[in-house]
Each structure stands twice: as C-alpha cells, then as structure tokens.
Amino acid sequence: MNRVNKYFSLFLILLSLFSVTACSSTHKQEGAGEYVDDTVITTKVKAAILQEPSLKVAEINVETFKGVVQLSGFVESQADINTAVRVASAVGGVKSVKNDMRLKGH
C-alpha cells in the first residue's frame, strides 16, 4: 500500500507540473488566460469598428496575440485604414496595432 501511495503522489506531482506548464505562455503560444484576454480585446475592437460609421466591419479582419492587434483586409481608402488603426488603438488592453490592411484595387 505504501508503494501505491508513493506512485500516486508522484503522479499528482507530475500532473500538477504538467498543468502549470500547459497554462503558461511561451514566445509563440498563449496561456489560457492570455487567450481569453485576447478574445475579449478582439471582440471589443470589432465592436468599436462596427460603431464607426465610415468603416465596414466585414472588410476588416481582427486578430489579437498577447495584446497586439493585427488588422487585415481590403478597404476603400487610406482614410479607412487610418480610422481603423485609430479606433483599434483606443480600445482598452490593446498594446499596439499592426496594420496589414490594403486598398481595394491596388
């Protein structure tokens, strides 16, 4: 019975180490908490773009990784690009905005 307890204790220690490692973030992968934060930021940025009358939310793709928002898609004008970047930058939690939007027809 004592041997079973040792193996069970070892199993629990390894399981908790794995759990901590699985939830922590790395350079290329987010932890669970960061993923949720980024999902909230993405949703807020999309909502802010939707509220901007000059922008068409369907034309702009929003992705967030560790607080950095990436905007992509095809828009009508440079003014739309500038507005989208400004709107995204104003959202709480956004660390920076990476602009990968392109003008239609160019």
Backbone as CSV, one residue per row, in Angstrom:
resi,resn,N_x,N_y,N_z,CA_x,CA_y,CA_z,C_x,C_y,C_z
1,MET,0.814,-1.201,0.000,0.000,0.000,0.000,0.862,1.272,0.000
2,ASN,1.970,1.222,0.728,2.861,2.359,0.791,3.446,2.670,-0.584
3,ARG,3.742,1.648,-1.341,4.281,1.816,-2.689,3.241,2.485,-3.602
4,VAL,1.982,2.111,-3.457,0.904,2.714,-4.245,0.789,4.198,-3.920
5,ASN,0.889,4.551,-2.659,0.813,5.964,-2.259,1.967,6.766,-2.852
6,LYS,3.166,6.179,-2.894,4.309,6.876,-3.475,4.076,7.134,-4.962
7,TYR,3.595,6.102,-5.662,3.336,6.274,-7.094,2.208,7.269,-7.343
8,PHE,1.195,7.223,-6.512,0.083,8.157,-6.657,0.559,9.583,-6.396
9,SER,1.391,9.756,-5.359,1.937,11.091,-5.058,2.796,11.596,-6.203
10,LEU,3.633,10.708,-6.745,4.454,11.082,-7.887,3.588,11.474,-9.080
11,PHE,2.533,10.707,-9.311,1.596,11.013,-10.393,0.969,12.392,-10.205
12,LEU,0.531,12.709,-9.001,-0.078,14.016,-8.726,0.913,15.154,-8.929
13,ILE,2.156,14.947,-8.516,3.180,15.981,-8.705,3.416,16.215,-10.195
14,LEU,3.566,15.140,-10.946,3.771,15.276,-12.388,2.569,15.920,-13.068
15,LEU,1.380,15.541,-12.640,0.163,16.122,-13.211,0.092,17.620,-12.941
16,SER,0.424,18.040,-11.732,0.365,19.473,-11.424,1.461,20.235,-12.166
17,LEU,2.634,19.645,-12.341,3.681,20.294,-13.141,3.241,20.454,-14.583
18,PHE,2.612,19.422,-15.129,2.110,19.493,-16.496,1.033,20.568,-16.616
19,SER,0.153,20.657,-15.651,-0.915,21.654,-15.686,-0.360,23.060,-15.676
20,VAL,0.639,23.308,-14.855,1.248,24.642,-14.791,1.938,24.958,-16.105
21,THR,2.633,23.995,-16.660,3.323,24.195,-17.933,2.335,24.401,-19.060
22,ALA,1.254,23.667,-19.073,0.269,23.766,-20.152,-0.442,25.106,-20.141
23,CYS,-0.591,25.737,-19.002,-1.310,27.003,-18.919,-0.403,28.219,-19.043
24,SER,0.889,28.007,-19.006,1.785,29.147,-19.123,2.019,29.470,-20.594
25,SER,2.415,30.700,-20.834,2.611,31.112,-22.221,4.058,30.954,-22.631
26,THR,4.252,30.840,-23.921,5.587,30.798,-24.490,5.677,31.930,-25.503
27,HIS,6.818,32.025,-26.143,7.030,33.082,-27.134,6.010,33.007,-28.267
28,LYS,5.658,31.792,-28.688,4.765,31.627,-29.832,3.369,31.152,-29.463
29,GLN,3.135,30.834,-28.207,1.841,30.290,-27.810,1.360,30.980,-26.549
30,GLU,0.066,31.241,-26.481,-0.509,31.915,-25.332,-0.960,30.918,-24.284
31,GLY,-0.980,31.372,-23.045,-1.607,30.607,-21.993,-3.105,30.819,-22.048
32,ALA,-3.840,30.038,-21.269,-5.309,30.104,-21.311,-5.835,31.487,-20.945
33,GLY,-5.264,32.110,-19.924,-5.721,33.440,-19.511,-5.459,34.499,-20.560
34,GLU,-4.301,34.419,-21.198,-3.977,35.377,-22.257,-4.897,35.201,-23.455
35,TYR,-5.236,33.941,-23.761,-6.125,33.681,-24.885,-7.484,34.328,-24.641
36,VAL,-7.996,34.190,-23.425,-9.288,34.799,-23.089,-9.188,36.315,-23.176
37,ASP,-8.105,36.893,-22.643,-7.913,38.347,-22.722,-7.877,38.811,-24.173
38,ASP,-7.153,38.086,-25.017,-7.057,38.456,-26.425,-8.393,38.318,-27.136
39,THR,-9.167,37.322,-26.762,-10.502,37.160,-27.347,-11.386,38.346,-26.986
40,VAL,-11.300,38.797,-25.756,-12.079,39.966,-25.315,-11.624,41.216,-26.076
41,ILE,-10.321,41.386,-26.220,-9.804,42.543,-26.955,-10.285,42.510,-28.404
42,THR,-10.200,41.349,-29.047,-10.657,41.212,-30.432,-12.127,41.594,-30.550
43,THR,-12.935,41.116,-29.630,-14.369,41.432,-29.649,-14.611,42.923,-29.470
44,LYS,-13.873,43.541,-28.554,-14.029,44.985,-28.328,-13.597,45.795,-29.549
45,VAL,-12.513,45.369,-30.199,-12.045,46.090,-31.393,-13.072,45.963,-32.514
46,LYS,-13.611,44.765,-32.716,-14.634,44.576,-33.748,-15.859,45.432,-33.459
47,ALA,-16.255,45.507,-32.190,-17.407,46.332,-31.811,-17.116,47.810,-32.060
48,ALA,-15.904,48.240,-31.760,-15.533,49.643,-31.975,-15.533,49.971,-33.466
49,ILE,-15.050,49.046,-34.290,-15.057,49.254,-35.742,-16.489,49.306,-36.251
50,LEU,-17.338,48.447,-35.708,-18.751,48.419,-36.103,-19.439,49.743,-35.778
51,GLN,-19.035,50.374,-34.686,-19.636,51.648,-34.268,-19.159,52.827,-35.107
52,GLU,-18.095,52.641,-35.855,-17.546,53.720,-36.685,-18.288,53.723,-38.022
53,PRO,-19.087,54.758,-38.298,-19.939,54.765,-39.497,-19.192,54.640,-40.826
54,SER,-17.974,55.119,-40.886,-17.252,55.104,-42.154,-16.606,53.754,-42.461
55,LEU,-16.571,52.862,-41.486,-15.920,51.567,-41.682,-16.930,50.444,-41.863
56,LYS,-16.535,49.451,-42.635,-17.353,48.257,-42.840,-16.652,47.107,-42.140
57,VAL,-17.251,46.652,-41.046,-16.614,45.633,-40.220,-16.356,44.338,-40.996
58,ALA,-17.157,44.046,-42.004,-16.970,42.831,-42.795,-15.694,42.880,-43.632
59,GLU,-15.173,44.063,-43.888,-13.959,44.213,-44.701,-12.680,44.096,-43.883
60,ILE,-12.795,44.194,-42.562,-11.604,44.251,-41.708,-11.558,43.029,-40.798
61,ASN,-10.475,42.278,-40.915,-10.257,41.121,-40.060,-9.427,41.569,-38.856
62,VAL,-9.823,41.112,-37.664,-9.133,41.492,-36.436,-8.638,40.230,-35.736
63,GLU,-7.354,40.203,-35.431,-6.762,39.112,-34.654,-5.892,39.740,-33.577
64,THR,-5.841,39.081,-32.416,-5.056,39.611,-31.305,-4.169,38.512,-30.731
65,PHE,-2.919,38.849,-30.468,-1.988,37.930,-29.822,-1.191,38.708,-28.793
66,LYS,-1.382,38.345,-27.539,-0.695,38.991,-26.417,-0.879,40.507,-26.426
67,GLY,-2.102,40.945,-26.718,-2.437,42.366,-26.686,-2.098,43.137,-27.946
68,VAL,-1.431,42.489,-28.896,-1.090,43.148,-30.162,-2.184,42.808,-31.174
69,VAL,-2.866,43.833,-31.654,-3.976,43.657,-32.588,-3.448,43.751,-34.014
70,GLN,-3.832,42.787,-34.829,-3.470,42.802,-36.243,-4.737,43.029,-37.048
71,LEU,-4.725,44.081,-37.857,-5.834,44.398,-38.743,-5.441,44.020,-40.164
72,SER,-6.326,43.305,-40.852,-6.071,42.950,-42.244,-7.370,43.035,-43.022
73,GLY,-7.257,42.984,-44.335,-8.428,43.058,-45.195,-8.241,44.134,-46.243
74,PHE,-9.289,44.327,-47.033,-9.249,45.301,-48.119,-10.300,46.379,-47.869
75,VAL,-9.858,47.637,-47.863,-10.748,48.772,-47.585,-10.701,49.758,-48.743
76,GLU,-11.622,50.708,-48.720,-11.798,51.655,-49.824,-10.734,52.743,-49.901
77,SER,-10.238,53.211,-48.739,-9.361,54.385,-48.772,-8.316,54.349,-47.662
78,GLN,-7.309,55.199,-47.826,-6.287,55.351,-46.781,-6.923,55.912,-45.514
79,ALA,-7.940,56.747,-45.685,-8.656,57.294,-44.524,-9.303,56.172,-43.709
80,ASP,-9.844,55.146,-44.389,-10.420,53.999,-43.675,-9.349,53.253,-42.880
81,ILE,-8.171,53.093,-43.474,-7.059,52.439,-42.773,-6.688,53.230,-41.526
82,ASN,-6.515,54.537,-41.703,-6.147,55.397,-40.576,-7.194,55.356,-39.469
83,THR,-8.466,55.390,-39.868,-9.550,55.358,-38.883,-9.568,54.036,-38.142
84,ALA,-9.419,52.927,-38.851,-9.432,51.610,-38.214,-8.288,51.461,-37.215
85,VAL,-7.105,51.931,-37.581,-5.958,51.864,-36.674,-6.206,52.736,-35.445
86,ARG,-6.735,53.929,-35.662,-7.031,54.833,-34.540,-8.059,54.224,-33.599
87,VAL,-9.136,53.660,-34.167,-10.205,53.063,-33.360,-9.671,51.870,-32.567
88,ALA,-8.894,51.006,-33.227,-8.346,49.833,-32.548,-7.387,50.236,-31.433
89,SER,-6.574,51.245,-31.678,-5.599,51.697,-30.684,-6.262,52.239,-29.426
90,ALA,-7.472,52.762,-29.570,-8.177,53.373,-28.442,-8.856,52.348,-27.533
91,VAL,-8.915,51.088,-27.941,-9.586,50.052,-27.153,-8.692,49.649,-25.986
92,GLY,-9.293,49.546,-24.814,-8.560,49.151,-23.616,-7.925,47.777,-23.761
93,GLY,-6.686,47.663,-23.321,-5.971,46.394,-23.374,-5.108,46.219,-24.605
94,VAL,-5.301,47.081,-25.614,-4.514,46.988,-26.837,-3.129,47.575,-26.575
95,LYS,-2.094,46.754,-26.769,-0.714,47.215,-26.575,-0.198,47.934,-27.812
96,SER,-0.525,47.401,-28.978,-0.145,48.032,-30.237,-1.021,47.476,-31.343
97,VAL,-0.974,48.140,-32.504,-1.780,47.720,-33.654,-0.851,47.507,-34.834
98,LYS,-0.966,46.342,-35.441,-0.208,46.030,-36.650,-1.170,46.157,-37.823
99,ASN,-0.846,47.016,-38.757,-1.724,47.276,-39.897,-1.282,46.457,-41.108
100,ASP,-2.113,45.510,-41.503,-1.885,44.740,-42.729,-3.039,44.938,-43.715
101,MET,-3.778,46.040,-43.573,-4.886,46.317,-44.481,-4.345,46.835,-45.815
102,ARG,-5.080,46.574,-46.854,-4.708,47.002,-48.192,-5.861,47.762,-48.823
103,LEU,-5.526,48.626,-49.777,-6.556,49.368,-50.508,-7.110,48.470,-51.617
104,LYS,-8.405,48.523,-51.806,-9.031,47.753,-52.889,-8.519,48.275,-54.220
105,GLY,-8.241,47.353,-55.131,-7.816,47.745,-56.455,-6.344,48.075,-56.597
106,HIS,-5.572,47.946,-55.512,-4.131,48.246,-55.594,-3.322,47.008,-55.358
